């Protein structure tokens, strides 16, 4: 993604995940989150080779599917290990809630431009991410910066 080739990065991740499904399961490494960030940026029309308008909805769907899959794993991790992993879960949620790559699918003004059904799906996802973020907040962990 460092060369602003977001659509290419999405294709790379898709091939990687198809070739090595075990890599996808390593949610703590963040492969799906990185893939979701690339998909969100491509869907927003960013990068050196932005996708057509008709290709953007499938990219946003991929981003949401990858984030939801990671979210389920983080949530399960939290339920299984409790306080021992609180800080890790909190960092993951903070990352999603503040990552500028997700601005186009997190910001209320940008979400307002999406079709109603898709907007609701994203709103639910971000509500769930904020809930898990709050659940893993401890006094020694500072709150995340407010998203733009």
KOLKE-283435 format. One line per 2 residues: number of its first residue (from 1); their letters; for each residue x, y, z of N, C-alpha, C. Coordinates in pm, whole numbers, padded with zeros to 5 digits. Example, Ala and Ser with C-alpha at 12.3 -4.5 7.8 and 13.67 -1.06 7.14 Angstrom:
! KOLKE-283435
1) as) 01319 -00569 00780 01230 -00450 00780 01320 -00330 00780; 01285 -00225 00708 01367 -00106 00714 01290 00003 00787
! end
This chain:
! KOLKE-283435
1) xx) 00082 -00119 00000 00000 00000 00000 00086 00126 00000; 00213 00112 00030 00298 00229 00042 00315 00306 -00089
3) xx) 00281 00245 -00200 00293 00315 -00328 00157 00362 -00380; 00059 00368 -00292 -00077 00412 -00327 -00138 00327 -00437
5) xx) -00109 00200 -00437 -00167 00107 -00533 -00267 00019 -00458; -00373 00081 -00412 -00468 00015 -00324 -00544 -00099 -00391
7) xx) -00588 -00079 -00513 -00660 -00186 -00584 -00567 -00305 -00607; -00442 -00278 -00641 -00345 -00387 -00658 -00322 -00459 -00525
9) xx) -00317 -00383 -00417 -00298 -00444 -00285 -00414 -00538 -00251; -00536 -00498 -00285 -00652 -00584 -00260 -00637 -00715 -00336
11) xx) -00600 -00706 -00462 -00581 -00829 -00543 -00470 -00916 -00483; -00362 -00854 -00437 -00253 -00927 -00374 -00305 -01003 -00251
13) xx) -00380 -00934 -00165 -00432 -00998 -00044 -00528 -01111 -00078; -00613 -01091 -00177 -00705 -01197 -00217 -00629 -01321 -00261
15) xx) -00524 -01302 -00340 -00443 -01415 -00385 -00370 -01480 -00268; -00317 -01398 -00180 -00247 -01449 -00062 -00340 -01532 00025
17) xx) -00460 -01480 00049 -00555 -01551 00135 -00601 -01681 00071; -00617 -01681 -00062 -00658 -01803 -00133 -00546 -01907 -00129
19) xx) -00424 -01862 -00141 -00308 -01952 -00143 -00271 -02001 -00004; -00293 -01918 00099 -00248 -01951 00234 -00356 -01914 00336
21) xx) -00465 -01994 00343 -00575 -01962 00434 -00534 -01952 00581; -00429 -02022 00620 -00384 -02012 00760 -00335 -01873 00793
23) xx) -00282 -01804 00694 -00234 -01667 00717 -00351 -01576 00756; -00465 -01600 00696 -00584 -01519 00726 -00623 -01536 00873
25) xx) -00607 -01658 00924 -00648 -01687 01061 -00561 -01616 01164; -00448 -01563 01124 -00359 -01494 01217 -00405 -01349 01233
27) xx) -00522 -01333 01292 -00584 -01200 01302 -00499 -01103 01381; -00421 -01152 01476 -00339 -01062 01557 -00227 -00998 01476
29) xx) -00191 -01059 01363 -00089 -01002 01275 -00148 -00887 01195; -00275 -00897 01160 -00343 -00786 01094 -00353 -00791 00944
31) xx) -00336 -00910 00884 -00344 -00917 00738 -00480 -00874 00685; -00587 -00924 00748 -00721 -00884 00699 -00746 -00736 00721
33) xx) -00700 -00683 00833 -00717 -00540 00858 -00645 -00456 00754; -00524 -00499 00717 -00449 -00428 00613 -00521 -00439 00479
35) xx) -00574 -00558 00450 -00648 -00577 00325 -00773 -00490 00324; -00841 -00482 00438 -00962 -00400 00449 -00928 -00252 00429
37) xx) -00816 -00209 00484 -00775 -00069 00467 -00748 -00039 00319; -00682 -00131 00251 -00655 -00112 00108 -00785 -00107 00030
39) xx) -00878 -00197 00064 -01007 -00200 -00006 -01086 -00072 00019; -01083 -00022 00141 -01155 00102 00172 -01096 00220 00095
41) xx) -00964 00225 00088 -00901 00334 00014 -00931 00325 -00135; -00923 00203 -00190 -00955 00186 -00332 -01100 00223 -00358
43) xx) -01189 00179 -00270 -01333 00209 -00287 -01361 00358 -00278; -01276 00430 -00207 -01292 00575 -00196 -01235 00647 -00319
45) xx) -01179 00569 -00411 -01125 00630 -00531 -00984 00682 -00514; -00917 00637 -00411 -00781 00683 -00384 -00681 00594 -00454
47) xx) -00562 00642 -00471 -00455 00564 -00528 -00425 00602 -00672; -00323 00539 -00726 -00276 00573 -00859 -00366 00519 -00970
49) xx) -00442 00416 -00940 -00530 00357 -01041 -00667 00332 -00978; -00744 00438 -00953 -00871 00420 -00882 -00969 00334 -00962
51) xx) -01046 00253 -00893 -01144 00168 -00961 -01261 00250 -01014; -01332 00189 -01106 -01452 00255 -01160 -01559 00260 -01052
53) xx) -01658 00340 -01076 -01769 00353 -00981 -01834 00218 -00953; -01849 00136 -01055 -01914 00005 -01038 -01829 -00094 -00958
55) xx) -01699 -00070 -00948 -01610 -00159 -00873 -01599 -00121 -00726; -01653 -00007 -00690 -01632 00044 -00553 -01718 -00027 -00448
57) xx) -01843 -00057 -00481 -01929 -00127 -00386 -01870 -00263 -00349; -01828 -00346 -00446 -01766 -00474 -00408 -01642 -00457 -00321
59) xx) -01566 -00351 -00343 -01448 -00327 -00260 -01487 -00292 -00117; -01590 -00209 -00101 -01637 -00176 00034 -01691 -00301 00103
61) xx) -01759 -00386 00028 -01810 -00511 00085 -01696 -00601 00133; -01590 -00607 00054 -01474 -00687 00095 -01413 -00629 00223
63) xx) -01399 -00497 00225 -01342 -00432 00343 -01425 -00466 00467; -01555 -00455 00455 -01642 -00484 00569 -01634 -00631 00609
65) xx) -01632 -00720 00512 -01625 -00863 00542 -01494 -00897 00614; -01383 -00841 00568 -01255 -00867 00634 -01253 -00808 00775
67) xx) -01306 -00688 00792 -01309 -00629 00926 -01401 -00708 01019; -01514 -00750 00969 -01605 -00830 01053 -01540 -00961 01095
69) xx) -01470 -01025 01003 -01403 -01151 01036 -01299 -01127 01146; -01219 -01021 01132 -01122 -00990 01236 -01192 -00954 01366
71) xx) -01301 -00879 01356 -01374 -00841 01477 -01421 -00965 01553; -01479 -01060 01480 -01525 -01184 01547 -01409 -01254 01616
73) xx) -01293 -01257 01551 -01177 -01321 01613 -01130 -01244 01737; -01125 -01112 01728 -01086 -01031 01844 -01186 -01049 01958
75) xx) -01313 -01051 01925 -01415 -01068 02028 -01402 -01204 02095; -01383 -01308 02016 -01364 -01443 02069 -01237 -01449 02154
77) xx) -01132 -01385 02109 -01005 -01378 02183 -01028 -01313 02320; -01104 -01205 02321 -01136 -01135 02446 -01216 -01225 02540
79) xx) -01317 -01294 02486 -01398 -01383 02571 -01315 -01498 02626; -01224 -01549 02546 -01144 -01665 02587 -01038 -01629 02691
81) xx) -00968 -01519 02670 -00853 -01487 02754 -00875 -01371 02850; -00985 -01301 02837 -01021 -01196 02932 -00917 -01088 02950
83) xx) -00886 -01060 03077 -00800 -00946 03110 -00658 -00960 03056; -00613 -01082 03030 -00477 -01102 02979 -00457 -01039 02841
85) xx) -00565 -01023 02765 -00552 -00971 02628 -00622 -00837 02609; -00668 -00780 02718 -00742 -00654 02709 -00667 -00546 02631
87) xx) -00542 -00529 02661 -00465 -00424 02595 -00451 -00450 02444; -00431 -00576 02406 -00419 -00609 02263 -00549 -00581 02189
89) xx) -00660 -00622 02247 -00789 -00599 02184 -00817 -00449 02175; -00785 -00380 02282 -00806 -00235 02286 -00724 -00165 02176
91) xx) -00599 -00205 02158 -00514 -00145 02053 -00572 -00172 01915; -00621 -00293 01893 -00679 -00326 01762 -00800 -00238 01734
93) xx) -00889 -00224 01832 -01008 -00142 01812 -00970 00005 01795; -00874 00052 01873 -00827 00190 01860 -00774 00214 01719
95) xx) -00699 00116 01669 -00646 00128 01534 -00756 00146 01431; -00857 00063 01439 -00967 00073 01342 -01042 00205 01357
97) xx) -01064 00246 01482 -01145 00365 01507 -01072 00495 01473; -00942 00487 01452 -00865 00608 01422 -00789 00603 01290
99) xx) -00782 00488 01228 -00705 00472 01104 -00765 00559 00993; -00687 00650 00938 -00740 00737 00832 -00781 00661 00705
101) xx) -00728 00542 00686 -00767 00463 00569 -00916 00426 00572; -00975 00424 00690 -01117 00388 00705 -01209 00509 00711
103) xx) -01155 00628 00690 -01235 00750 00699 -01358 00745 00607; -01342 00693 00487 -01452 00694 00390 -01565 00600 00428
105) xx) -01541 00508 00519 -01647 00416 00563 -01676 00429 00712; -01620 00532 00775 -01642 00554 00917 -01701 00692 00945
107) xx) -01663 00790 00869 -01705 00928 00891 -01854 00944 00860; -01931 01007 00950 -02075 01025 00924 -02105 01095 00793
109) xx) -02027 01198 00757 -02055 01268 00632 -02027 01181 00510; -01929 01092 00518 -01902 01002 00406 -02002 00886 00403
111) xx) -02041 00836 00521 -02140 00729 00526 -02274 00775 00469; -02304 00902 00485 -02431 00955 00434 -02444 00940 00283
113) xx) -02331 00925 00214 -02333 00910 00068 -02353 00766 00022; -02352 00673 00115 -02367 00532 00079 -02515 00494 00072
115) xx) -02547 00387 -00001 -02686 00338 -00001 -02729 00304 00142; -02857 00324 00175 -02904 00305 00313 -02868 00170 00375
117) xx) -02885 00061 00302 -02854 -00071 00359 -02706 -00083 00393; -02622 -00039 00302 -02478 -00046 00327 -02438 00046 00442
119) xx) -02497 00165 00446 -02468 00259 00555 -02499 00195 00689; -02615 00127 00699 -02654 00062 00825 -02555 -00047 00864
121) xx) -02506 -00122 00765 -02408 -00227 00795 -02280 -00168 00853; -02233 -00058 00792 -02112 00006 00843 -02136 00067 00981
123) xx) -02250 00131 00999 -02281 00190 01130 -02284 00084 01238; -02343 -00031 01209 -02346 -00141 01306 -02205 -00188 01337
125) xx) -02122 -00203 01232 -01985 -00247 01256 -01912 -00150 01349; -01920 -00019 01320 -01847 00078 01401 -01904 00085 01543
127) xx) -02035 00065 01558 -02094 00059 01692 -02037 -00059 01769; -02028 -00174 01703 -01971 -00293 01768 -01823 -00271 01804
129) xx) -01748 -00209 01714 -01606 -00183 01741 -01590 -00087 01860; -01675 00016 01867 -01668 00109 01981 -01707 00038 02112
131) xx) -01805 -00051 02104 -01846 -00126 02223 -01730 -00210 02276; -01665 -00286 02187 -01553 -00369 02229 -01437 -00281 02278
133) xx) -01418 -00168 02215 -01315 -00074 02259 -01343 -00029 02403; -01468 00007 02431 -01504 00050 02567 -01486 -00064 02667
135) xx) -01525 -00185 02627 -01515 -00300 02717 -01370 -00331 02755; -01278 -00294 02670 -01138 -00327 02696 -01059 -00207 02747
137) xx) -01127 -00098 02773 -01060 00020 02826 -01029 -00003 02973; -00909 00027 03011 -00869 00021 03152 -00820 00159 03191
139) xx) -00816 00190 03320 -00773 00324 03360 -00638 00366 03304; -00548 00269 03286 -00415 00307 03236 -00411 00327 03084
141) xx) -00519 00292 03015 -00525 00312 02870 -00601 00441 02839; -00536 00528 02768 -00599 00656 02733 -00704 00633 02624
143) xx) -00808 00716 02621 -00908 00702 02514 -00846 00738 02379; -00905 00685 02273 -00849 00715 02140 -00879 00858 02100
145) xx) -00799 00911 02010 -00832 01043 01959 -00965 01038 01883; -01033 01147 01879 -01162 01152 01808 -01137 01139 01659
147) xx) -01216 01051 01592 -01199 01038 01447 -01244 01164 01376; -01185 01186 01258 -01221 01304 01178 -01351 01282 01108
! end
